[in-house]
C-alpha cells in the first residue's frame, strides 16, 4: 500500500495492488481532497502481477512528479476492520441520530 499527499493542493492518493475475487491482479487507486469528502475509487485490471506492479510504479512516479510525497495515514483506525457481534452492531445503530430527532 502506498499513501501519498500533496501539501500544495491538499489532496491524497492511495495505491494498492491486490487480486479480485476472480484471481485477476488489480491496481486499486483512491484519490481525492484532504479537506472535503469528495473522492474517487478506480480499479485497473491486468493480466499478471508483474504488469500490475509495473503500472503501480508508473502511477507512483507520476504522482511524485506532480508534488505528492509519501505520508502516514492520519486515522489508521478508520480503515481497520474490527469483528463485531450482532449486539454491538445493533447498539451502534441505536446511537445514531435520526433526522426526526434532530428537530425535536
C-alpha positions as CSV (number, residue, x, y, z in Angstrom):
1,X,0.0,0.0,0.0
2,X,1.3,3.5,-0.9
3,X,-0.3,6.6,0.6
4,X,0.8,10.0,-0.6
5,X,-0.4,13.5,-0.1
6,X,0.2,16.8,-1.9
7,X,0.7,19.6,0.6
8,X,0.2,22.3,-2.0
9,X,-3.1,21.1,-3.3
10,X,-4.3,19.3,-0.1
11,X,-5.0,16.1,-2.0
12,X,-4.3,12.4,-1.3
13,X,-3.6,9.4,-3.4
14,X,-3.7,5.8,-2.2
15,X,-2.4,3.0,-4.3
16,X,-2.7,-0.7,-3.6
17,X,-2.2,-3.9,-5.6
18,X,-4.4,-6.9,-5.0
19,X,-6.3,-9.7,-6.6
20,X,-10.0,-9.6,-7.0
21,X,-12.4,-12.4,-6.4
22,X,-11.7,-14.0,-9.8
23,X,-7.9,-14.0,-9.3
24,X,-7.3,-11.1,-11.6
25,X,-4.5,-8.7,-10.4
26,X,-5.6,-5.1,-10.0
27,X,-4.3,-1.8,-9.1
28,X,-6.7,-0.1,-6.7
29,X,-6.5,3.7,-6.7
30,X,-8.3,6.0,-4.3
31,X,-7.8,9.7,-4.5
32,X,-9.4,13.0,-3.5
33,X,-9.2,16.1,-1.3
34,X,-7.9,16.1,2.2
35,X,-10.3,18.8,3.3
36,X,-13.5,17.5,1.8
37,X,-15.3,14.2,1.4
38,X,-15.1,14.1,-2.4
39,X,-13.0,11.3,-3.8
40,X,-12.8,8.7,-6.4
41,X,-12.0,5.0,-6.5
42,X,-10.7,3.2,-9.6
43,X,-9.8,-0.5,-10.2
44,X,-7.4,-1.2,-13.1
45,X,-7.1,-4.9,-14.0
46,X,-4.1,-6.6,-15.5
47,X,-3.1,-9.9,-17.0
48,X,-0.4,-10.7,-14.4
49,X,1.1,-9.5,-11.1
50,X,4.1,-8.2,-13.0
51,X,2.1,-5.9,-15.2
52,X,0.1,-4.6,-12.2
53,X,3.3,-3.9,-10.3
54,X,4.7,-2.0,-13.2
55,X,1.6,0.0,-13.6
56,X,1.6,0.8,-9.8
57,X,5.2,2.1,-10.0
58,X,4.4,4.2,-13.1
59,X,1.5,5.8,-11.3
60,X,3.6,6.4,-8.2
61,X,6.3,8.0,-10.3
62,X,3.8,10.4,-12.0
63,X,2.3,11.3,-8.6
64,X,5.8,12.2,-7.2
65,X,6.5,14.3,-10.3
66,X,3.3,16.3,-9.5
67,X,4.3,17.1,-5.9
68,X,3.0,14.2,-4.0
69,X,5.1,13.0,-1.0
70,X,4.8,9.7,1.0
71,X,2.8,10.2,4.1
72,X,1.3,8.3,7.0
73,X,-2.5,7.8,7.3
74,X,-3.8,10.2,10.0
75,X,-6.6,7.9,11.2
76,X,-5.5,4.3,10.8
77,X,-8.5,3.1,12.8
78,X,-10.8,4.4,10.1
79,X,-9.5,1.7,7.7
80,X,-9.3,-1.1,10.3
81,X,-11.8,-3.9,10.1
82,X,-13.0,-4.9,13.6
83,X,-15.0,-8.0,14.3
84,X,-18.4,-7.2,15.8
85,X,-21.2,-9.2,17.3
86,X,-24.8,-8.6,16.4
87,X,-25.4,-6.9,19.7
88,X,-22.6,-4.4,19.0
89,X,-23.9,-3.6,15.6
90,X,-27.4,-3.0,16.9
91,X,-26.1,-0.9,19.8
92,X,-24.2,1.3,17.3
93,X,-27.3,1.7,15.2
94,X,-29.3,2.8,18.2
95,X,-26.7,5.5,19.0
96,X,-27.1,7.2,15.5
97,X,-29.2,10.3,15.4
98,X,-32.4,10.0,13.4
99,X,-33.4,13.1,11.3
100,X,-36.7,13.4,13.0
101,X,-34.9,13.5,16.4
102,X,-32.8,16.5,15.2
103,X,-35.8,18.9,15.1
104,X,-37.5,17.7,18.3
